[in-house]
């Protein structure tokens, strides 16, 4: 059949189903397919279309309230498969589906989805949703990559800073003691920056009493517990001896 002939069949079937006066027969028709969804895939295109129209109209007309179990949605899935198989026109099948969504008060007709969408709105909704999810996923991956890059940059900066500190301390080791103490005193770096070198001096008894007092005076009187313990370590070296 041509699409034009299918459209005529669609209109005629709507009229005939709406004129059906035998309630028991109509309900029996719907209930037969309610228990036999597998029959839809064996129908020819013409019978499948007419069956779908009857299922939609009789469910609505006789208030059968199937909800998500409606056989109409399973029948419409088969109509959509016929579009994929190129045996029925896509726009026509979409028109039939949009009609069913407007006609029925069951939100699961025809797409089996509680939104009550017809095929065009349904596919547009999911295309937009999938596009949004993909966009959000990409944005998330970009944020994570930026954080990873920032983390790598911080690690490299910390490594560079550590290397520079060790290099500075090594240079001070090679200078006369008084010169090194003076450089530490004049430095814009926190005295703890040089702690490793200072501990060496205290531990190995390289300093006289005046030098010890001078260096200890450079340390803040109030600091973190960790730093205060480090100061006490320096002060303890005299006691150990």
VOPAGU-2260 file (C-alpha; in pm, 1 decimal, decimal comma):
REM VOPAGU-2260
SITE   aa  ch    i         X         Y         Z
SITE  UNK   A    0       0,0       0,0       0,0
SITE  UNK   A    1     104,2     357,3     -61,8
SITE  UNK   A    2     134,2     606,8     221,9
SITE  UNK   A    3    -174,0     782,9      88,0
SITE  UNK   A    4    -371,3     457,4     110,4
SITE  UNK   A    5    -242,3     399,6     464,3
SITE  UNK   A    6    -364,7     746,2     561,6
SITE  UNK   A    7    -709,6     667,9     427,5
SITE  UNK   A    8    -709,5     337,6     615,2
SITE  UNK   A    9    -606,1     521,0     931,7
SITE  UNK   A   10    -896,0     765,8     906,9
SITE  UNK   A   11   -1149,3     494,5     821,6
SITE  UNK   A   12   -1028,4     273,9    1109,2
SITE  UNK   A   13   -1067,7     558,2    1358,8
SITE  UNK   A   14   -1427,8     610,0    1247,5
SITE  UNK   A   15   -1513,3     240,9    1262,2
SITE  UNK   A   16   -1355,5     190,0    1606,1
SITE  UNK   A   17   -1525,2     496,0    1751,0
SITE  UNK   A   18   -1858,6     367,4    1617,5
SITE  UNK   A   19   -1809,4      25,3    1777,6
SITE  UNK   A   20   -2102,1     -29,3    2015,0
SITE  UNK   A   21   -2026,0    -380,2    2138,5
SITE  UNK   A   22   -1832,2    -305,5    2455,0
SITE  UNK   A   23   -1765,0    -669,7    2542,5
SITE  UNK   A   24   -1627,9    -744,6    2199,3
SITE  UNK   A   25   -1406,7    -434,4    2203,7
SITE  UNK   A   26   -1267,5    -517,1    2548,0
SITE  UNK   A   27   -1216,4    -878,6    2444,5
SITE  UNK   A   28   -1016,4    -755,0    2143,5
SITE  UNK   A   29    -786,4    -547,4    2366,9
SITE  UNK   A   30    -746,2    -819,7    2629,3
SITE  UNK   A   31    -653,6   -1073,4    2362,1
SITE  UNK   A   32    -348,8    -866,3    2268,7
SITE  UNK   A   33    -282,9    -775,8    2631,9
SITE  UNK   A   34    -183,4   -1138,6    2681,9
SITE  UNK   A   35     -21,8   -1185,7    2338,9
SITE  UNK   A   36     228,9    -907,0    2266,7
SITE  UNK   A   37     431,1   -1147,9    2053,3
SITE  UNK   A   38     155,2   -1152,1    1788,6
SITE  UNK   A   39     241,0    -800,9    1670,3
SITE  UNK   A   40     564,9    -894,6    1497,8
SITE  UNK   A   41     389,9   -1156,0    1282,0
SITE  UNK   A   42     121,8    -915,4    1147,8
SITE  UNK   A   43     144,0    -752,8     807,5
SITE  UNK   A   44     170,8    -373,0     803,6
SITE  UNK   A   45    -197,6    -316,3     730,2
SITE  UNK   A   46    -325,6    -537,5    1012,1
SITE  UNK   A   47     -67,7    -394,9    1251,1
SITE  UNK   A   48    -186,8     -39,1    1184,9
SITE  UNK   A   49    -554,8    -126,0    1226,0
SITE  UNK   A   50    -482,4    -323,0    1543,0
SITE  UNK   A   51    -292,7     -28,9    1693,1
SITE  UNK   A   52    -580,2     210,3    1622,4
SITE  UNK   A   53    -827,7     -27,8    1779,7
SITE  UNK   A   54    -612,8     -74,3    2091,3
SITE  UNK   A   55    -575,5     302,0    2142,5
SITE  UNK   A   56    -942,1     385,3    2089,1
SITE  UNK   A   57   -1092,5      95,9    2287,5
SITE  UNK   A   58    -862,8     152,1    2585,4
SITE  UNK   A   59    -963,2     518,5    2592,7
SITE  UNK   A   60   -1332,3     464,1    2510,8
SITE  UNK   A   61   -1386,9     198,7    2776,4
SITE  UNK   A   62   -1152,2     346,6    3039,2
SITE  UNK   A   63    -938,5      34,0    3067,7
SITE  UNK   A   64    -651,8     216,6    3247,2
SITE  UNK   A   65    -366,9     -16,1    3157,4
SITE  UNK   A   66     -93,2     233,4    3238,6
SITE  UNK   A   67     251,2     103,8    3148,9
SITE  UNK   A   68     114,5    -241,7    3060,8
SITE  UNK   A   69     -93,5    -110,9    2770,5
SITE  UNK   A   70     -68,5    -337,5    2463,6
SITE  UNK   A   71     -88,4     -23,2    2246,7
SITE  UNK   A   72     268,9      76,4    2331,6
SITE  UNK   A   73     399,5    -270,7    2240,2
SITE  UNK   A   74     206,2    -256,8    1913,9
SITE  UNK   A   75     351,1      85,7    1833,9
SITE  UNK   A   76     703,7     -39,3    1891,9
SITE  UNK   A   77     642,5    -284,3    1610,2
SITE  UNK   A   78     518,2      -1,6    1386,0
SITE  UNK   A   79     844,2     182,7    1453,7
SITE  UNK   A   80    1035,8    -132,2    1356,8
SITE  UNK   A   81     853,1    -130,0    1023,3
SITE  UNK   A   82     994,5     220,0     968,9
SITE  UNK   A   83    1343,5      84,0    1033,0
SITE  UNK   A   84    1271,0    -194,2     784,9
SITE  UNK   A   85    1155,6      70,8     532,8
SITE  UNK   A   86     818,7    -101,1     483,3
SITE  UNK   A   87     626,2     200,0     622,2
SITE  UNK   A   88     680,7     573,5     586,6
SITE  UNK   A   89     844,2     736,3     887,6
SITE  UNK   A   90     640,0    1058,6     882,9
SITE  UNK   A   91     318,0     862,7     854,8
SITE  UNK   A   92     402,6     634,2    1149,1
SITE  UNK   A   93     507,2     940,8    1350,9
SITE  UNK   A   94     176,5    1111,6    1263,7
SITE  UNK   A   95     -12,9     804,5    1387,1
SITE  UNK   A   96     193,5     804,5    1707,6
SITE  UNK   A   97     136,3    1176,4    1770,1
SITE  UNK   A   98    -236,9    1123,0    1713,7
SITE  UNK   A   99    -236,1     839,2    1970,3
SITE  UNK   A  100     -56,8    1056,4    2228,4
SITE  UNK   A  101    -318,3    1331,1    2185,1
SITE  UNK   A  102    -609,7    1089,0    2175,9
SITE  UNK   A  103    -526,4     878,1    2481,1
SITE  UNK   A  104    -518,5     988,2    2843,6
SITE  UNK   A  105    -272,7     704,6    2918,6
SITE  UNK   A  106      69,0     870,2    2931,7
SITE  UNK   A  107     231,0     543,1    2821,9
SITE  UNK   A  108      59,4     556,2    2481,9
SITE  UNK   A  109     223,6     524,2    2238,9
SITE  UNK   A  110     589,7     530,4    2347,5
SITE  UNK   A  111     568,1     326,1    2668,3
SITE  UNK   A  112     711,7     626,2    2854,4
SITE  UNK   A  113     533,4     802,4    3139,5
SITE  UNK   A  114     589,4    1148,4    2985,1
SITE  UNK   A  115     295,9    1100,2    2748,3
SITE  UNK   A  116     502,5    1212,0    2450,0
SITE  UNK   A  117     429,8    1131,4    2090,5
SITE  UNK   A  118     723,3     999,0    1886,4
SITE  UNK   A  119     846,5    1337,4    1763,2
SITE  UNK   A  120     848,2    1492,0    2109,8
SITE  UNK   A  121     983,0    1170,8    2262,6
SITE  UNK   A  122    1280,5    1143,1    2028,5
SITE  UNK   A  123    1349,0    1517,9    2050,2
SITE  UNK   A  124    1343,5    1490,4    2430,5
SITE  UNK   A  125    1589,6    1201,6    2437,1
SITE  UNK   A  126    1814,2    1355,2    2172,6
SITE  UNK   A  127    1831,8    1673,2    2380,3
SITE  UNK   A  128    1886,2    1471,2    2698,2
SITE  UNK   A  129    2165,7    1263,5    2545,1
SITE  UNK   A  130    2323,9    1576,8    2401,0
SITE  UNK   A  131    2307,9    1745,5    2742,3
SITE  UNK   A  132    2453,0    1439,4    2915,9
SITE  UNK   A  133    2734,1    1421,0    2660,5
SITE  UNK   A  134    2800,8    1793,2    2702,5
SITE  UNK   A  135    2803,0    1763,9    3081,4
SITE  UNK   A  136    3031,6    1460,0    3059,7
SITE  UNK   A  137    3271,6    1648,9    2836,0
SITE  UNK   A  138    3264,5    1952,0    3066,5
SITE  UNK   A  139    3330,1    1724,3    3365,4
SITE  UNK   A  140    3621,2    1557,3    3187,9
SITE  UNK   A  141    3761,4    1899,9    3098,5
SITE  UNK   A  142    3730,0    2013,6    3462,9
SITE  UNK   A  143    3902,8    1695,7    3580,3
SITE  UNK   A  144    4179,3    1742,5    3324,9
SITE  UNK   A  145    4228,4    2102,2    3439,4
SITE  UNK   A  146    4249,6    1982,2    3799,7
SITE  UNK   A  147    4495,6    1710,4    3700,3
SITE  UNK   A  148    4701,1    1967,9    3509,1
SITE  UNK   A  149    4691,4    2203,9    3807,5
SITE  UNK   A  150    4793,5    1915,1    4033,3
SITE  UNK   A  151    5083,1    1825,6    3806,3
SITE  UNK   A  152    5187,2    2191,2    3792,8
SITE  UNK   A  153    5179,2    2212,4    4174,1
SITE  UNK   A  154    5388,3    1896,5    4204,7
SITE  UNK   A  155    5641,2    2031,3    3956,5
SITE  UNK   A  156    5645,1    2367,4    4132,7
SITE  UNK   A  157    5698,4    2192,1    4468,1
SITE  UNK   A  158    5981,5    1986,3    4318,8
SITE  UNK   A  159    6140,5    2298,9    4174,5
SITE  UNK   A  160    6101,2    2483,3    4503,8
SITE  UNK   A  161    6253,3    2189,1    4692,8
SITE  UNK   A  162    6545,6    2176,0    4448,3
SITE  UNK   A  163    6604,2    2550,7    4483,5
SITE  UNK   A  164    6594,1    2526,0    4864,6
SITE  UNK   A  165    6845,5    2241,0    4870,8
SITE  UNK   A  166    7065,6    2430,8    4627,0
SITE  UNK   A  167    7048,9    2742,9    4844,0
SITE  UNK   A  168    7138,9    2542,8    5154,6
SITE  UNK   A  169    7429,4    2380,6    4971,5
SITE  UNK   A  170    7559,3    2721,0    4869,1
SITE  UNK   A  171    7542,3    2836,0    5232,8
SITE  UNK   A  172    7734,0    2527,5    5343,1
SITE  UNK   A  173    8018,7    2639,3    5121,8
SITE  UNK   A  174    8033,5    2989,7    5271,1
SITE  UNK   A  175    8194,8    3098,7    5596,7
SITE  UNK   A  176    7960,6    3034,9    5889,9
SITE  UNK   A  177    7918,0    3400,8    5985,6
SITE  UNK   A  178    7836,0    3493,0    5625,6
SITE  UNK   A  179    7575,2    3220,2    5607,0
SITE  UNK   A  180    7414,6    3332,0    5935,3
SITE  UNK   A  181    7401,9    3688,4    5807,9
SITE  UNK   A  182    7241,7    3577,9    5478,5
SITE  UNK   A  183    6973,9    3385,3    5671,8
SITE  UNK   A  184    6911,8    3686,6    5893,6
SITE  UNK   A  185    6871,8    3921,1    5593,5
SITE  UNK   A  186    6673,1    3674,1    5384,4
SITE  UNK   A  187    6308,9    3732,1    5297,6
SITE  UNK   A  188    6256,6    3357,9    5345,1
SITE  UNK   A  189    6113,5    3220,8    5667,0
SITE  UNK   A  190    6391,1    3094,0    5894,9
SITE  UNK   A  191    6237,7    2746,3    5877,1
SITE  UNK   A  192    6337,2    2747,0    5508,7
SITE  UNK   A  193    6693,6    2692,4    5630,6
SITE  UNK   A  194    6609,1    2457,3    5915,2
SITE  UNK   A  195    6794,7    2160,5    5770,0
SITE  UNK   A  196    7121,4    2357,7    5764,8
SITE  UNK   A  197    7062,2    2515,4    6103,9
SITE  UNK   A  198    7000,0    2174,0    6260,4
SITE  UNK   A  199    7330,5    2053,9    6117,0
SITE  UNK   A  200    7508,5    2342,3    6285,3
SITE  UNK   A  201    7345,8    2273,2    6621,5
SITE  UNK   A  202    7382,0    1897,9    6599,8
SITE  UNK   A  203    7750,7    1910,4    6506,8
SITE  UNK   A  204    7834,7    2190,0    6751,2
SITE  UNK   A  205    7953,3    2427,6    6479,6
SITE  UNK   A  206    7814,6    2732,6    6662,0
SITE  UNK   A  207    7936,9    2931,3    6958,4
SITE  UNK   A  208    7691,0    3050,9    7220,2
SITE  UNK   A  209    7639,4    3392,7    7062,0
SITE  UNK   A  210    7569,2    3238,6    6724,1
SITE  UNK   A  211    7320,2    2995,0    6879,7
SITE  UNK   A  212    7136,1    3277,0    7055,5
SITE  UNK   A  213    7132,1    3484,7    6740,3
SITE  UNK   A  214    6988,1    3203,7    6531,2
SITE  UNK   A  215    6730,5    3105,4    6792,9
SITE  UNK   A  216    6617,4    3466,4    6810,3
SITE  UNK   A  217    6526,8    3448,0    6443,4
SITE  UNK   A  218    6256,7    3189,7    6513,9
SITE  UNK   A  219    5906,6    3318,2    6598,7
SITE  UNK   A  220    5796,6    3282,1    6959,1
SITE  UNK   A  221    5451,3    3171,2    6843,5
SITE  UNK   A  222    5411,6    2918,5    6563,9
SITE  UNK   A  223    5250,1    2586,9    6483,6
SITE  UNK   A  224    5300,7    2293,0    6717,4
SITE  UNK   A  225    5511,6    2125,4    6453,6
SITE  UNK   A  226    5741,3    2425,5    6423,3
SITE  UNK   A  227    5763,5    2473,7    6799,3
SITE  UNK   A  228    5876,4    2110,5    6833,1
SITE  UNK   A  229    6148,2    2178,5    6575,2
SITE  UNK   A  230    6272,0    2473,9    6780,6
SITE  UNK   A  231    6280,9    2259,3    7093,2
SITE  UNK   A  232    6489,0    2003,9    6904,4
SITE  UNK   A  233    6750,0    2273,7    6838,8
SITE  UNK   A  234    6743,6    2382,1    7201,6
SITE  UNK   A  235    6785,9    2022,9    7317,1
SITE  UNK   A  236    7122,2    1970,3    7149,3
SITE  UNK   A  237    7306,0    2155,8    7426,3
SITE  UNK   A  238    7131,4    1942,8    7689,4
SITE  UNK   A  239    7234,4    1621,9    7513,3
SITE  UNK   A  240    7593,8    1722,8    7534,9
